[in-house]
């Protein structure tokens, strides 16, 4: 044993006692197995259940319109799931092929001229037509990119989706080039806010729209991975000190003020 410079002996050091890990009880293991079973079966079960509800609804609606002589239920003793969905897909494809031709375009323009003469239906039809044309168009950029915007104040960030480039009166009244950003709410992304944000204040994200919607619905529990290169990750773009000018935040980057000296310190 070594001695200290003063000659006193050091007390012997105690060996660290390793605590033995307690094995989970039978009830704890069963609880873990039960939760694991829920995590495995719940997503697949809910997906198949929602798909079954959709197929059943479409089959019921199409079966009520389809004549009995064309329905397979008349000749078979059982129902064919998905037959209504198949009939609907064939019908929509035939309507699209007909509308692409000359006769179909003439019939479509004639039908639109009739709808445009109706006071209430005219506004609903034109709004729905513009919505479907902007979303389903192959050259449309609606909801093609996830972005990060500062909302509702400086230093707080929100996830949004670019729904298009701002045009018309809104763009002509603003000095900067602005874009339409849809800001969804959690957990229902079908409702939200429409923001006109300058393009310079929008930070594009590498995640897809599907990943962004999953993140919104889960309330931030499901977070997509960062696929950017490592050297790009080091650059911080979303910071209040970066986007906020010094005129609005004069204390940004300045050292904290020194405490004032009291009378006792002076004496």
N, C-alpha and C positions, 0 to 999 in steps of 0.2 A: 504494500500500500504506500502511496506517495504522501509526502508530508508537505504542508504549506511552508512558505518562507519563515513564518513565525515559529515553526516547530510543532504546531498543533496538527493532529491527525484529522483527515477528512472523514466524515461519516460514510459508511458504505452505501453505494447507490442501490436503490431498489429496482428490481427488474420490472418492466411494465407488464401488467397482468392483462392478458388477452381475454376479452369477453367472448364466451361461446355464443354463437348465433343460435337463437331458439328456432327450432323447426316449427313451421306453421301447423296448427292443429287440424284435425279432420274437418272441422267446420270452416276454417279459413281456406283450406284447399278446395272444398266444395263451393265456397263463395267465389273463389277465383275462377274455377271452371265455369260457373254459371255466368259470370260477367264476360268471360272469353266467348262463350257460346252466343251471348247477345251481340257482341261486337262482330261476330262472324255472320250470323244469320239475319240480323236486323236490316242492314243495307240491302241485301239481296231480296229479303222478304218484302220490304216496302216497295222496292222497285217492281217486282213481279205483281204485287197487289195493285199498284197504280196503273201498270200496263193492262192488267186484267179489267180494271174499272173502265179504262178508256175503250178497250175492245168491246166490252159488253155494252157500253153506251152507244157506240157507233153501230154495232150490230142491231141493237133495238130500234134505233132511228131509221136505219136503212131497211130493216125488215118490215117496219110499219108502212113504208112507202112502196116497197117492191111488191108487184103483183104475186099472188100465191103460186101461179104456174111457173114463175121464174125462181122461186125460192126452193132451195134444196130440202128444207124441212117438210115440204109437201110429199116428197118421194122417199125420204129417209125417216127412220124412227128416232134420230138423234140430231142435235144441233151441231153445226160446224163452226167452231170459234174462229173469228177473223174473216168470215165470208163478207160481212158488211164492210169491213175495212178494205178488202180487196175490191169490192164493187165501187167504193168511194174513190180509190186510187185510179181505177180504170175510167171512171166518169170525169174526174178532174183532168186526166191526161187527154181525153177526147175533147173536152172543152178548150183546153189550151191549144190543141192542134187545129181546132176549128177557128179559134180567135186569131191564129197566125195567118190564116188565109184571107183572100179578098172578100169572100162572102161573110166570113166571120167578123171582119173589121167593119163592114157595112152594117151588120146587125148590131154590133157593139156600139157604134156611133149613134144608131137609131135609138137604142135603149137608153144611152146616156142623155140624149136630147129630151127624152120623155122624163127621166129622173130630174133633170135640171129645171124643169118647169114646176116641180113640186116644192113648196116653200120650205118645209121642215126636212124632208128627206134629202133635198138638194145639198144642204150643209153637211149632213151626216155622211152622205155618199162621197162627197168630194174630200172630206177629211180622212175617211178610211182609205180611199183610193191613194191619196198622197202618202199615207203612212205605209201601206203595203208596197207601194212602188219604191219608196226610199229604203225599206228594210230588205225586201226580197230581190232588189235589183243586183245583178252580178257585178256592176261597176260601183255599187254604193259603198261608202266608207262608214256607214252607220254601225256603231258598236263594234268596231274592228280593233280598238286599242284601249287599254287601261292606262289611266293617267293619275297623277297625284297633284292635288290642288290644295292651297291653303284655305281652309274653311273650318269654322266660322270666323276665325280671327287669325292674326299673324302668330306663327309658332304652332298652330294646330293643323293637322293634315287630314285629308279625306280622300277616299278612293272613288274615282269617277270613271265614266266612259264617254269618249268622244262620239257624239251623235251626228256631227257634220260641221261644215264651215258656216259661220254666221254670214248671212246675206241680208239684203233689203235695208229697211230703215234702221235697224239696230246697228248694223255695221257702218252705215253712213253717218250715224251720230257719234260714234266712238272714234277716237284718234288712233288707237292701236288696232291691229288685226286680232280679232277675237274669234273663238271657236265655241261651239255649243257643247257643253259638258253636262251629262246627266248624272246627278248625284243620287244613288239609290239609298233607300233606308233598310235597316236591319230589323227583323229577318225577312221582310217582304220586299224584294228588289223591284217589284212592279210599281211601287210608289216612290216618289223622291222629288228632287228639285231640279230645275233647269237653270244652269248658270252660264253666263256669257263671260268667259275668262280670256284675258289676253294670251296669245300663243306663247309669249315669252315667260309667262308665269305658270305654264303647264309643264310638268315633268313626266315624260313618257315612261312607262314601266315595261319590263320584259315579259311579264306574265300574260297569259292569254285571257280572252274575255271569259271563257268558261271557268278558269281558275279564279278570276276576280269575282265572279258571281258566287262561286263556292265560298270564298272568303267572306263575302257580305252576308250570305245566308247563315253561315255558321257563327257569325259574330266575332270573327277573328280566330276561331279555334283551328280551322283548317287553313294553314299558311303555305302557299306554294314555295318551292325552293328558288333561290337566287341563281339563275343560270348565266349571269354575266361573268366575264373573265375576272381574275383576282385583282389585276391592276386597275380595273374599272371600279371595283367595289370600294376601293380606298377613297375615291373621290366622293365627298359628301355634297350632294346637291340640295337636299331638303333640310335647310337650316334657317331659322329666323334671322340670324345675323347676316346670312348671305342675301336673302331676298328683301329684307327691310332696309331702306336707306337710312343714312345717319341723321337726316333731318327729322325722320319720324321717331328714331330711337337714338338720341344723342349719347346715351350712356353705354351703347354697344361698343365693346372693345376697349373702354376706358377703365383704368384701375379703380378699385373701390375707394371712396373718400376716407381720409384719415380722421380718427376721432378727435374732437375738439379737446383742448387741454383745460382742465379745471383750475380753479384758484389755488387749490392745495398743491397742485403740481407746479404752479408758477412760484409759489413760496418755497 
